[in-house]
Amino acid sequence: MRKIELQSYEITPAERRLAEIGRGMMDAAVTEKDDTKSNQLAECGYKLCAYGAPYGTTQKDFSAEDMALIREFLENVKLGVDNA
């Protein structure tokens, strides 16, 4: 008899952290004055929130520009910079 493995839909601690960062990026998009950057923050934040979910985003869904935006956002958060 074959063993049936059930897929776990629980998120990992790393996925939880990515979702927190994504929500922060979406929050920052609301107060960003540059419309283009606001849209980029919101879209990238959404992708981070969906990372690892069934049918969600994967690492290949993030462009080099997305990765640069995430790094910039994290640096600003670390330094306490307000983008408003």
MDTraj code that builds the backbone (N, CA, C; nanometers):
import mdtraj as md
import numpy as np

residues = "MET ARG LYS ILE GLU LEU GLN SER TYR GLU ILE THR PRO ALA GLU ARG ARG LEU ALA GLU ILE GLY ARG GLY MET MET ASP ALA ALA VAL THR GLU LYS ASP ASP THR LYS SER ASN GLN LEU ALA GLU CYS GLY TYR LYS LEU CYS ALA TYR GLY ALA PRO TYR GLY THR THR GLN LYS ASP PHE SER ALA GLU ASP MET ALA LEU ILE ARG GLU PHE LEU GLU ASN VAL LYS LEU GLY VAL ASP ASN ALA".split()
xyz = np.array([
    [0.0840, -0.1174, 0.0000],
    [0.0000, 0.0000, 0.0000],
    [0.0888, 0.1243, 0.0000],
    [0.0548, 0.2218, -0.0839],
    [0.1339, 0.3446, -0.0949],
    [0.0982, 0.4419, 0.0158],
    [0.1996, 0.5101, 0.0634],
    [0.1788, 0.6119, 0.1655],
    [0.1311, 0.7411, 0.0987],
    [0.0261, 0.7976, 0.1498],
    [-0.0273, 0.9222, 0.0958],
    [0.0290, 1.0386, 0.1768],
    [0.0909, 1.1319, 0.1060],
    [0.1444, 1.2497, 0.1723],
    [0.0499, 1.3663, 0.1493],
    [0.0145, 1.4320, 0.2559],
    [-0.0722, 1.5483, 0.2458],
    [0.0123, 1.6740, 0.2360],
    [-0.0301, 1.7626, 0.1489],
    [0.0413, 1.8888, 0.1337],
    [-0.0012, 1.9824, 0.2457],
    [0.0961, 2.0459, 0.3065],
    [0.0677, 2.1412, 0.4123],
    [0.0485, 2.2795, 0.3511],
    [-0.0586, 2.3449, 0.3896],
    [-0.0848, 2.4793, 0.3402],
    [-0.0448, 2.5855, 0.4419],
    [0.0216, 2.5444, 0.5479],
    [0.0701, 2.6400, 0.6468],
    [0.1894, 2.7150, 0.5883],
    [0.2018, 2.8414, 0.6243],
    [0.3156, 2.9175, 0.5744],
    [0.4340, 2.9008, 0.6687],
    [0.5503, 2.9122, 0.6103],
    [0.6726, 2.9005, 0.6889],
    [0.7029, 3.0356, 0.7540],
    [0.7899, 3.0377, 0.8535],
    [0.8288, 3.1666, 0.9129],
    [0.8881, 3.2635, 0.8099],
    [0.9623, 3.2115, 0.7140],
    [1.0204, 3.2977, 0.6101],
    [0.9103, 3.3582, 0.5229],
    [0.8104, 3.2772, 0.4872],
    [0.6984, 3.3291, 0.4075],
    [0.6182, 3.4312, 0.4867],
    [0.6049, 3.4101, 0.6155],
    [0.5352, 3.5069, 0.7013],
    [0.6111, 3.6399, 0.7021],
    [0.7438, 3.6346, 0.7099],
    [0.8259, 3.7567, 0.7097],
    [0.8132, 3.8288, 0.5754],
    [0.8148, 3.7536, 0.4652],
    [0.7984, 3.8157, 0.3335],
    [0.6630, 3.8851, 0.3226],
    [0.5589, 3.8230, 0.3768],
    [0.4262, 3.8836, 0.3737],
    [0.4237, 4.0128, 0.4559],
    [0.4934, 4.0145, 0.5698],
    [0.5007, 4.1363, 0.6514],
    [0.5693, 4.2489, 0.5740],
    [0.6778, 4.2150, 0.5053],
    [0.7481, 4.3137, 0.4247],
    [0.6572, 4.3621, 0.3116],
    [0.5865, 4.2692, 0.2487],
    [0.4949, 4.3049, 0.1405],
    [0.3852, 4.3991, 0.1866],
    [0.3282, 4.3719, 0.3036],
    [0.2242, 4.4618, 0.3560],
    [0.2823, 4.5995, 0.3862],
    [0.4054, 4.6027, 0.4351],
    [0.4716, 4.7300, 0.4597],
    [0.4923, 4.8084, 0.3311],
    [0.5290, 4.7370, 0.2244],
    [0.5477, 4.8030, 0.0954],
    [0.4149, 4.8573, 0.0426],
    [0.3086, 4.7808, 0.0584],
    [0.1773, 4.8282, 0.0125],
    [0.1314, 4.9484, 0.0949],
    [0.1614, 4.9485, 0.2241],
    [0.1290, 5.0639, 0.3087],
    [0.2081, 5.1868, 0.2642],
    [0.3362, 5.1669, 0.2318],
    [0.4206, 5.2779, 0.1880],
    [0.3734, 5.3330, 0.0533],
    [0.3138, 5.2486, -0.0285],
    [0.2641, 5.2925, -0.1592],
    [0.1554, 5.3981, -0.1444],
    [0.0782, 5.3914, -0.0370],
    [-0.0313, 5.4861, -0.0153],
    [0.0207, 5.6279, 0.0045],
    [0.1333, 5.6428, 0.0730],
    [0.1852, 5.7763, 0.1036],
    [0.2941, 5.8221, 0.0065],
    [0.3345, 5.7357, -0.0853],
    [0.4373, 5.7717, -0.1840],
    [0.3822, 5.8767, -0.2796],
    [0.4569, 5.9844, -0.3004],
    [0.4104, 6.0941, -0.3857],
    [0.4304, 6.0666, -0.5341],
    [0.5308, 5.9877, -0.5681],
    [0.5574, 5.9528, -0.7077],
    [0.4653, 5.8367, -0.7467],
    [0.3760, 5.8613, -0.8422],
    [0.2767, 5.7604, -0.8792],
    [0.3395, 5.6327, -0.9334],
    [0.4441, 5.6459, -1.0127],
    [0.5102, 5.5278, -1.0687],
    [0.5686, 5.4412, -0.9578],
    [0.6399, 5.5044, -0.8665],
    [0.6993, 5.4289, -0.7564],
    [0.5910, 5.3703, -0.6666],
    [0.4820, 5.4440, -0.6470],
    [0.3704, 5.3942, -0.5666],
    [0.3145, 5.2653, -0.6262],
    [0.2960, 5.2652, -0.7576],
    [0.2452, 5.1443, -0.8249],
    [0.3442, 5.0290, -0.8132],
    [0.4729, 5.0594, -0.8257],
    [0.5748, 4.9548, -0.8141],
    [0.5772, 4.8965, -0.6727],
    [0.5673, 4.9824, -0.5716],
    [0.5642, 4.9351, -0.4333],
    [0.4436, 4.8456, -0.4088],
    [0.3276, 4.8884, -0.4583],
    [0.2053, 4.8113, -0.4370],
    [0.2127, 4.6750, -0.5061],
    [0.2593, 4.6741, -0.6306],
    [0.2664, 4.5486, -0.7054],
    [0.3685, 4.4522, -0.6451],
    [0.4844, 4.5045, -0.6111],
    [0.5888, 4.4208, -0.5520],
    [0.5449, 4.3702, -0.4141],
    [0.4784, 4.4564, -0.3376],
    [0.4265, 4.4157, -0.2075],
    [0.3254, 4.3033, -0.2192],
    [0.2392, 4.3128, -0.3204],
    [0.1410, 4.2066, -0.3424],
    [0.2112, 4.0750, -0.3754],
    [0.3128, 4.0834, -0.4608],
    [0.3862, 3.9611, -0.4972],
    [0.4491, 3.8968, -0.3741],
    [0.5036, 3.9794, -0.2840],
    [0.5641, 3.9239, -0.1624],
    [0.4584, 3.8572, -0.0748],
    [0.3403, 3.9160, -0.0671],
    [0.2331, 3.8577, 0.0151],
    [0.1861, 3.7235, -0.0413],
    [0.1939, 3.7078, -0.1731],
    [0.1471, 3.5849, -0.2373],
    [0.2568, 3.4794, -0.2503],
    [0.3781, 3.5112, -0.2056],
    [0.4910, 3.4196, -0.2215],
    [0.4671, 3.2902, -0.1430],
    [0.4835, 3.1793, -0.2104],
    [0.4720, 3.0489, -0.1456],
    [0.3302, 2.9965, -0.1333],
    [0.2314, 3.0777, -0.1650],
    [0.0925, 3.0321, -0.1581],
    [0.0644, 2.9406, -0.2769],
    [-0.0319, 2.8510, -0.2624],
    [-0.0685, 2.7692, -0.3785],
    [-0.1068, 2.8617, -0.4949],
    [-0.0453, 2.8407, -0.6089],
    [-0.0654, 2.9231, -0.7286],
    [-0.0189, 3.0670, -0.7075],
    [0.0610, 3.0914, -0.6058],
    [0.1129, 3.2248, -0.5771],
    [0.2429, 3.2494, -0.6512],
    [0.3127, 3.3519, -0.6096],
    [0.4369, 3.3883, -0.6755],
    [0.5524, 3.2991, -0.6292],
    [0.6526, 3.2938, -0.7138],
    [0.7759, 3.2217, -0.6833],
    [0.8920, 3.3177, -0.7076],
    [1.0110, 3.2749, -0.6773],
    [1.1275, 3.3615, -0.6912],
    [1.1450, 3.4109, -0.8342],
    [1.1108, 3.3282, -0.9322],
    [1.1293, 3.3685, -1.0723],
    [1.0329, 3.4797, -1.1146],
    [0.9305, 3.5065, -1.0342],
    [0.8356, 3.6132, -1.0655],
    [0.8885, 3.7516, -1.0300],
    [1.0015, 3.7588, -0.9614],
    [1.0591, 3.8859, -0.9195],
    [1.1715, 3.9250, -1.0144],
    [1.1575, 4.0431, -1.0738],
    [1.2609, 4.0935, -1.1649],
    [1.3746, 4.1556, -1.0843],
    [1.4801, 4.1922, -1.1544],
    [1.5927, 4.2601, -1.0892],
    [1.5465, 4.3942, -1.0321],
    [1.4542, 4.4608, -1.1022],
    [1.4012, 4.5881, -1.0534],
    [1.3211, 4.5671, -0.9250],
    [1.2451, 4.4569, -0.9186],
    [1.1696, 4.4251, -0.7968],
    [1.2648, 4.4031, -0.6794],
    [1.3712, 4.3284, -0.7044],
    [1.4671, 4.2995, -0.5979],
    [1.5351, 4.4275, -0.5490],
    [1.5665, 4.5182, -0.6432],
    [1.6274, 4.6461, -0.6051],
    [1.5299, 4.7295, -0.5225],
    [1.4022, 4.7278, -0.5600],
    [1.3008, 4.8032, -0.4862],
    [1.2834, 4.7478, -0.3449],
    [1.2864, 4.6155, -0.3313],
    [1.2751, 4.5533, -0.1989],
    [1.3943, 4.5927, -0.1125],
    [1.5155, 4.5865, -0.1708],
    [1.6357, 4.6261, -0.0953],
    [1.6268, 4.7723, -0.0522],
    [1.5834, 4.8594, -0.1431],
    [1.5704, 5.0017, -0.1104],
    [1.4680, 5.0218, 0.0015],
    [1.3559, 4.9526, -0.0080],
    [1.2525, 4.9641, 0.0946],
    [1.3052, 4.9190, 0.2303],
    [1.3750, 4.8060, 0.2333],
    [1.4280, 4.7544, 0.3597],
    [1.5335, 4.8476, 0.4186],
    [1.6161, 4.9086, 0.3341],
    [1.7152, 5.0051, 0.3832],
    [1.6447, 5.1261, 0.4441],
    [1.5409, 5.1759, 0.3775],
    [1.4671, 5.2912, 0.4284],
    [1.3991, 5.2597, 0.5609],
    [1.3456, 5.1387, 0.5730],
    [1.2813, 5.0970, 0.6975],
    [1.3846, 5.0865, 0.8091],
    [1.5011, 5.0277, 0.7755],
    [1.6082, 5.0111, 0.8738],
    [1.6594, 5.1468, 0.9223],
    [1.6658, 5.2440, 0.8311],
    [1.7168, 5.3753, 0.8670],
    [1.6066, 5.4657, 0.9229],
    [1.4821, 5.4206, 0.9173],
    [1.3716, 5.4998, 0.9690],
    [1.3325, 5.6150, 0.8793],
    [1.3591, 5.6011, 0.7486],
    [1.3271, 5.7068, 0.6537],
    [1.1794, 5.7005, 0.6199],
    [1.1151, 5.8170, 0.6215],
    [0.9744, 5.8258, 0.5837],
    [0.9688, 5.8760, 0.4408],
    [0.8958, 5.8050, 0.3533],
    [0.8914, 5.8445, 0.2130],
    [0.7859, 5.9505, 0.1848],
    [0.7136, 5.9950, 0.2837],
    [0.6084, 6.0936, 0.2604],
    [0.6658, 6.2337, 0.2514],
])
top = md.Topology()
chain = top.add_chain()
for i, resn in enumerate(residues, 1):
    res = top.add_residue(resn, chain, resSeq=i)
    for name in ("N", "CA", "C"):
        top.add_atom(name, md.element.get_by_symbol(name[0]), res)
traj = md.Trajectory(xyz[None], top)
